[in-house]
Amino acid sequence: MADLGKAPKAARGLRTLTAEVLDGFDLEDIRCRSCSGYGNCGYKSMFVNPQGGVVSVCMNRRRTLQEKRAAGQL
């Protein structure tokens, strides 16, 4: 795991990717896939990954999976 204390401050005040953001889903399931072709759909949120790097999460895909889980479809 990367030491965030030594990491440079992320641009635009990016939040850290936490278990709360993942909400029990695998990162690959909610990662942004640039559905609009440009990644500017409005649902993309950027997070600093504690394991290194920056990841983009599709909040629309996350919400859809949460709804399916609540309906018992997952």
C-alpha positions in Angstrom: 0.0 0.0 0.0 1.3 3.4 -0.9 2.2 5.9 1.8 -0.3 8.7 1.2 1.7 11.0 3.6 4.5 11.2 1.1 2.2 11.4 -2.0 1.8 14.8 -3.7 -1.5 16.5 -3.2 -3.9 15.4 -5.8 -5.1 18.0 -8.3 -8.6 19.4 -7.9 -8.9 18.0 -4.4 -9.4 14.4 -5.4 -10.9 12.1 -2.7 -9.4 8.9 -1.6 -10.9 5.7 -2.9 -12.4 4.0 0.2 -14.5 0.9 1.0 -17.5 3.3 1.3 -17.0 4.4 -2.3 -16.6 0.9 -3.5 -19.8 -0.1 -1.5 -18.9 -3.8 -1.8 -18.3 -3.8 -5.5 -15.1 -4.7 -7.3 -13.3 -1.7 -8.8 -13.4 -3.3 -12.2 -17.2 -3.4 -12.0 -17.6 0.3 -11.4 -14.6 1.7 -13.3 -15.4 4.4 -15.9 -15.5 2.9 -19.4 -15.9 6.3 -21.2 -19.5 5.5 -22.3 -19.7 8.9 -24.0 -16.5 8.3 -25.9 -14.8 11.1 -24.1 -15.3 10.4 -20.4 -17.3 13.7 -20.0 -20.7 12.2 -19.3 -21.1 13.8 -15.9 -21.1 10.5 -13.9 -17.3 10.1 -13.8 -15.7 10.8 -10.4 -11.9 10.7 -9.9 -10.3 9.1 -6.8 -6.8 8.6 -5.5 -6.2 4.9 -5.2 -4.4 4.1 -1.9 -2.6 1.3 -3.8 -1.2 3.9 -6.2 -2.5 6.0 -9.0 -5.8 7.6 -9.8 -8.9 5.8 -10.8 -12.2 7.0 -12.3 -15.4 5.6 -11.1 -18.7 5.7 -13.0 -21.3 6.8 -10.4 -24.1 5.9 -12.8 -22.8 2.3 -13.1 -22.4 2.2 -9.3 -26.0 3.4 -8.7 -27.3 0.8 -11.2 -25.5 -2.0 -9.4 -26.8 -0.8 -6.0 -30.4 -0.8 -7.4 -29.9 -4.3 -8.8 -28.5 -5.5 -5.4 -31.4 -3.9 -3.5 -33.9 -5.7 -5.9 -32.1 -9.0 -5.3 -30.9 -9.3 -8.9 -27.2 -9.6 -7.9 
